[in-house]
């Protein structure tokens, strides 16, 4: 995707195709939920490695569908 080690909230929103908005990220930070972030002064940055780990923790694994034997 990008070689950047950190993403801004706008870039994180774009990473998730707008399904996670900047406002949602702001709310998650206030509630101490969602992906880990770094705050330097007023700047909020999301480490790409932490976003990748958050993706893995939220991965939904579906069971294989059993095919019916139609004999």
Secondary structure, DSSP 8 states (H G I E B T S, - for coil): --S-SEE-HHHHHHHTTTSS-HHHHHHHHHHT-SS--EEETTEEEEEHHHHHHHHHHT-------------
